[in-house]
Every structure is written in C-alpha cells, then in structure tokens.
C-alpha cells in the first residue's frame, strides 16, 4: 500500500469509491429515504469536493493505493482545522489504509500548526468509525444540528 498526494488522475475513481463507502456506513434499518438522499448527495458532491481541494492551498488531499487501485482518500482543511472527508473502500477495511490516511492528514495539519482542536463529523450510528477516530484521540463533543441523519462532531484535544 502507498500513501501519496491526490491528483487529478484520481478523479475518475472518487465517485464510485464514495458510493461504496457511504453505502456501507449510512444505511441501517429504518433510515429509508433520509439515508438514500444523503448518500446520493455525498456521491454527487464527492468529485467536485475532491477536485476543489486539489486546487486549494488550504486543503491537503491524500490517497491510499495498492497496485494502482484506489483504496481510499482523505481531505484535510488547514484553517478549520478539520478532517473533512475520509473515505475507505469497504473491501479495504482492516488493511491499514484508513490508519495511514488519517496519520498523513494529521501530519499535514500539524505541519500547518494544527496539532489540537482538529474536528470531524461522523454519522452517529457508525460505531466502527467512532472507535477508529478514538484511536487518534478524537472524542465526541456533541450532536451536529439540522442533519437528516443524526451526526456527531468529534474533536481531537492535544
């Protein structure tokens, strides 16, 4: 597995990877149309967000690859500081891709001076993701208001 900066050559793969990743984490019994709509929104938005981040000095974009196959990606926002998007193909869960992407993003934020108060949001029912983020020092700080699907903010203290 390799971690490298994202490039425009990754754009054709972002939409499908985002679809697989959100399908596996947003849907639970009883979510119905809210989950379907949210997943469609994220999938439609993903390529544009990735492309915009590539062209921004305020963002860092990394991808995880194996044999030229995209395993996942992360987008960090420097001035927020925030892990804005981290998506890993469900087929790559447990491979270390997510861990390597998170380390790369946190290192990039630290280089910009953000060693603490980094935040991210996660769907409230995604216990696997919350446990993953806790390994990096993130703690749930509260709900994110006005979301169709219950979402919480997590923040990294120091």
C-alpha positions in Angstrom: 0.0 0.0 0.0 1.2 3.5 -0.8 0.0 6.9 0.5 0.5 9.8 -1.9 -0.9 13.2 -2.6 -4.1 13.1 -4.6 -4.0 14.1 -8.2 -6.5 14.9 -11.0 -5.8 11.4 -12.3 -7.7 10.1 -9.2 -10.9 11.9 -10.1 -12.5 9.2 -12.2 -12.4 6.8 -9.2 -13.7 9.1 -6.5 -17.4 8.9 -7.2 -17.5 5.1 -7.2 -15.3 4.8 -4.1 -17.5 7.3 -2.3 -20.6 5.4 -3.2 -19.3 2.1 -1.9 -18.0 3.7 1.3 -21.2 5.6 2.1 -23.5 2.6 1.1 -21.7 0.6 3.8 -21.9 3.2 6.6 -25.0 5.3 6.2 -27.7 2.6 5.8 -29.2 1.0 8.8 -32.7 -0.5 9.2 -35.3 2.2 9.3 -33.3 5.0 7.8 -35.1 4.8 4.5 -35.3 7.9 2.3 -33.1 10.1 4.5 -30.1 7.8 4.0 -30.8 7.3 0.3 -30.9 11.0 -0.2 -27.8 11.7 1.9 -25.8 9.1 0.1 -26.8 10.4 -3.3 -25.9 13.9 -2.2 -22.4 12.9 -1.0 -21.8 10.8 -4.0 -22.8 13.6 -6.4 -20.7 16.1 -4.4 -17.6 14.0 -3.9 -15.8 14.5 -7.2 -16.3 18.3 -7.1 -15.1 18.5 -3.5 -12.0 16.4 -4.3 -11.2 18.5 -7.4 -11.7 21.8 -5.5 -9.5 20.6 -2.6 -6.7 19.6 -5.1 -6.6 23.2 -6.3 -6.7 24.8 -2.8 -3.7 25.8 -0.7 -6.0 25.5 2.3 -6.5 21.7 1.7 -4.4 18.6 1.7 -5.5 15.6 -0.2 -4.0 12.1 0.2 -5.0 8.8 -1.4 -4.2 5.3 -0.5 -3.4 2.9 -3.4 -2.4 -0.6 -3.9 -1.2 -1.7 -7.4 -2.8 1.4 -8.9 -6.1 0.7 -7.2 -7.6 3.5 -5.1 -8.3 2.2 -1.6 -9.4 5.5 -0.1 -8.8 9.2 0.3 -8.8 11.9 2.9 -9.2 15.7 2.6 -7.9 17.9 5.4 -8.8 21.6 5.8 -5.9 23.6 7.3 -7.5 26.7 8.7 -10.6 24.9 10.2 -8.6 22.5 11.2 -10.8 19.6 10.0 -10.7 16.2 8.5 -13.4 17.0 6.0 -13.7 13.7 4.1 -12.1 10.3 4.8 -13.5 7.5 2.7 -12.1 4.0 2.5 -13.5 1.3 0.2 -15.2 -1.3 2.4 -13.2 -4.0 0.7 -10.1 -2.3 2.2 -11.4 -2.0 5.7 -8.8 -3.6 8.1 -6.0 -3.2 5.6 -4.4 -0.2 7.3 -5.4 2.2 4.5 -7.7 4.3 6.8 -5.0 4.5 9.5 -2.3 5.5 7.0 -4.6 8.2 5.5 -5.5 9.6 9.0 -1.8 9.7 10.0 -1.0 11.5 6.8 -3.8 14.0 7.2 -3.0 14.7 10.9 0.7 15.2 10.0 -0.2 17.6 7.2 -2.4 19.6 9.7 0.4 19.5 12.3 2.8 21.0 9.7 0.4 23.8 9.3 0.3 24.4 13.0 -2.8 22.5 13.9 -1.9 19.8 16.5 -5.0 20.1 18.5 -8.7 21.0 18.2 -8.9 19.1 14.9 -12.5 18.2 14.3 -14.6 15.9 12.1 -18.1 14.7 11.8 -19.5 11.2 11.7 -22.9 9.6 11.4 -24.0 8.9 15.0 -24.7 5.2 14.5 -21.3 4.5 12.9 -19.7 2.9 16.0 -16.9 1.4 13.9 -15.8 4.8 12.6 -16.1 6.4 16.1 -13.9 3.7 17.6 -11.4 4.3 14.8 -11.3 8.0 15.4 -10.9 7.5 19.2 -7.7 5.7 18.5 -6.4 9.0 17.2 -7.5 11.0 20.2 -10.9 12.2 18.9 -13.8 12.4 21.4 -17.5 13.0 20.7 -18.2 16.7 21.5 -21.9 16.7 20.7 -24.5 16.4 18.0 -24.4 18.3 14.7 -27.8 20.2 14.5 -30.1 20.2 11.5 -29.0 16.9 9.8 -31.4 14.4 8.2 -29.3 11.6 9.7 -28.1 12.0 13.3 -24.5 13.1 13.1 -22.0 13.9 15.8 -18.9 16.1 15.9 -15.7 14.6 17.2 -12.7 16.7 18.3 -9.0 15.9 19.0 -7.8 17.6 22.1 -4.0 17.5 22.0 
